[in-house]
């Protein structure tokens, strides 16, 4: 896939979920590695990437990816405060991901027309997010918070909500999550771990991306 191609238009969090069955969640220590990583993911058939704001270079990496590899939809993860929304958008992020749900972060994203996947795992959190108009949610940490069993139970209760589970999900687990009607995609770091990125092992990352992109995407 050509990294210079124009990325798909993204208006909502559901648009992000619809890009494919897998969103790679990456931690980048050197901003200069961002574009090469994005190209490796694109070459494997993945069209989005979530760069976590866990390193000093994360925002610069997002900017570099946005400027040099427009063919991939780059997002910012670990948004913890309204200021993170502002910084992520300024860096060129096309969407944001938050580990939990707060009114301040959700309203900052809404005001900025910035697609946001806020985290919600308990019924109360999901209801709070729904009341604010968010029905495309992150489910984190998935394995630790009930995983498949919890999400199965939410199907009839929250029929209008879809989830992107992340946290402890590996390649072998993906199909089981994607088989659920409320899981159009999942996220994980296994495709491009911090060690792989640090070693600049783009070949392995592209191979992993192919495996992830080939998984069946459930209807959201």
N, C-alpha and C positions, 0 to 999 in steps of 0.2 A: 504494500500500500504506500502511496506517495505522501510523504510528510509535508509536501508543499501544497497539497490539495486543500480546498476550503473545508473547514469542519462543518458538520451538520449544525443547523440552527437550533438553539436551545432556549426555550422560553419558560419551561417549568421543570420541577424535579422529576416528574414522570417522563419528560423528554430524555433526561439523563439516564434514567433506568432503562429506557427503550433502546439505548445504543448497543446493548448486547448483554449477555448473561453474566458478565463479570466486570467488576471495576477494580483494577489493581490499586492497592493502598500502599504508597511508597514513602520512604523516609530518605531524603537526599541530603548528604552532608556537604557536597560541593556543587554549587550552582551550575558550573560548567558541564556537569554530567547530565543535567536535565534534558537537553535536546537529544543527546544520544540515546538516553533511556526511552524517551518518547518515540523516537524512530524505531527502536527495537520492538516496542509494544505494538506500534502500527504495523510493522512488518509481520507480526504474528496475528494480526487481525483484530486487535483491540482498539476501540475508538475513543476511550476515555481513560483518565488517570486521576487519582486523588493524591495530591502531594500534602502530606501532613505538616502542619506548622509546629514541628517538634525540633527543628534545628535552626540555627541562625541564618542559614543559607536558603531556607525553604521559599521565602517570598522571591528572592532573586532567581531561584530555579523555576518558579512558576512564570516569572516574567520572561525568562529565556525560552521556555517551552512555548509560551504564547506567541512570542515574536518570531521564533525560528521554525516551529513545527505547527503551523496553523491547522494541519489536518487532524490533530487530536484535540479532544475537548478536555482541557485541563481544569481541575477543580482544586479547592483548598480544603483540607481536613483539619480537625481539631480546632474548630472555631469555638472559642470559649466566652467571648465578649463582643459587644457591638463593634468595638474598634478593630477586631479581627476581620469582620465583614468588610469594613472600609479598606483595610490594608490588602485583603485578598483581591477585591475588585480592582484596586489601583494597580496591583501587580499583573493583572490580566486573567485572573481566574474566571471561569465561565459559570461555576456553581460552587456551593459550599456544603460542607458536611460538619455537623456538630455531634459530639458524643451523647449529648442530652438535650432536653428541651427547656428553654427559658423564654419568657416573654420578651425580654430585652433583645436577645439575639434574633429571635424570630421576627420581631417588628423591624429591627434594623435591616434585615434581609428583604422584608416585604417593601419597606420604604425605598430601598435601592433597586427594586425589581431584580433581585439576585436570587436565582433558584437555590433553595436550601433543603437539604435532607437532615432534619433534626432527629436526634436519637430519642426513642421512646420504647420501653420494654414492659412496663407494668400497665394494667388497665387504666389506672388513674392518669398516667403520663400520656397514654394514647388518647384518652378522652380530652385532656387539656389541649393536646396538639390539634385534635379535630375541631374543638371549639374555636381555635384560631385559624382554621381553614387549611391545616396541613394534614393531608391524607397520604402522602408519600414519605415514609419514615425510615430511618436507620434503626436496626435492631442490634444493640451492642451492649455488652459483649455476648454474642449469640450463644455460644456453647455454655457459658457460665450462667446464663439467665433462662435456661430451659430449652433453648434451641428448637428443634423440630416439634417437640411436644407442645411448647408454648404457642408457636406459630400456627399449628394445626387447630388449637383451641380458639384462636382469634379469628379464624375464617368465618364462622357464622355470626360471631359477636360484632366484629368490625368489618362488615362486608365491603365497605367502600375504601378500606385502607390497604395499601401495599407496602411491603417492607424490603429493605436491602440489608439482610443480616451480615454482620461482620464480627470477627473475633473468634479465632480458633478453628475456622473452617478451611479444610484442605481440599485438594483436588478430588479425593475420593468421596468427600462429603457433599460436594457441589450438586450432583444430580438429585440427591434426596431433597435438598432445599429447593431447587428449581422446579421440582415436581409439584410443589405446593401452589395453589392458585393465587395466593397472596404474596408470592415471592418471584418477581420478574427478573431479579438479578441478585448477586451477592458480591461481597467484597472481601479481599484478603491480601496478605503480603507475600504469599508463597510464590507467585509468579516472578516477583522482583524483590527479593529480600535485601536488607541493608548491606549484607555481606556481598551479594552478587553485584550490587551497584558499586560498592566500594572497589571491587575487583574489576569493574567494567566488563563483566562477563555478558556482553550483549547477545552472544549466540545462544547461551542457555536461556536468557530472558525471552528471546524471540520464540524459542522452542516451547517454553512454558506458556507463553501467550497463545500460541496456536492451540495447545491443549485446552486452555480456558475458553477460548473463543468458540471451540467446537462443541462445547456443552450445550445442551438444549435449553432454550429460554422458555420459561413458562409464561402463560398469558397473565398480564397484570390487570 
